[in-house]
């Protein structure tokens, strides 16, 4: 069954799966998206702390 991404938790779960699969870059990007979709700033910071590193986004 395909995974849907409707909630911040969906992105955080996918980030953990990618980290476990040895794909840290994709894990960080998914974690950043999860943090963006999280209304609580403390929870967003906790999510990003779980996947350390600098932002990998290229925004214009």
C-alpha positions as CSV (number, residue, x, y, z in Angstrom):
1,X,0.0,0.0,0.0
2,X,1.5,3.4,-0.9
3,X,2.3,5.7,1.9
4,X,0.4,9.0,2.1
5,X,1.8,12.2,3.3
6,X,-1.0,14.1,5.0
7,X,0.5,14.9,8.4
8,X,3.8,16.0,9.8
9,X,4.1,12.6,11.5
10,X,3.9,10.9,8.0
11,X,7.0,12.9,7.0
12,X,8.8,12.2,10.3
13,X,8.1,8.5,10.0
14,X,9.4,8.5,6.4
15,X,12.5,10.4,7.6
16,X,13.2,7.7,10.1
17,X,12.7,5.0,7.5
18,X,15.2,6.7,5.2
19,X,17.7,7.1,8.0
20,X,17.4,3.4,8.8
21,X,18.0,2.6,5.1
22,X,21.2,4.6,5.1
23,X,19.8,7.6,3.2
24,X,20.6,10.5,5.5
25,X,20.2,13.3,2.9
26,X,16.6,12.2,2.1
27,X,16.0,11.7,5.8
28,X,17.0,15.3,6.6
29,X,14.8,16.7,3.8
30,X,11.8,14.8,5.0
31,X,12.5,15.9,8.6
32,X,12.6,19.5,7.4
33,X,9.3,19.1,5.8
34,X,7.9,17.5,9.0
35,X,9.2,20.4,11.0
36,X,7.6,22.9,8.7
37,X,4.2,21.2,9.0
38,X,4.4,21.1,12.8
39,X,2.7,24.0,14.5
40,X,4.6,23.6,17.8
41,X,8.0,25.2,17.5
42,X,9.4,22.9,20.3
43,X,8.3,19.8,18.5
44,X,9.7,21.1,15.2
45,X,13.0,21.7,16.9
46,X,12.9,18.1,18.4
47,X,12.3,16.6,14.9
48,X,15.2,18.5,13.4
49,X,17.5,17.5,16.3
50,X,16.8,13.9,15.5
51,X,18.3,14.4,12.1
52,X,21.2,16.8,12.6
53,X,22.8,18.8,9.8
54,X,22.3,22.0,7.9
55,X,19.3,22.6,5.7
56,X,19.7,21.0,2.3
57,X,16.9,22.9,0.6
58,X,17.6,25.1,-2.4
59,X,15.1,27.8,-2.3
60,X,15.0,30.8,-4.5
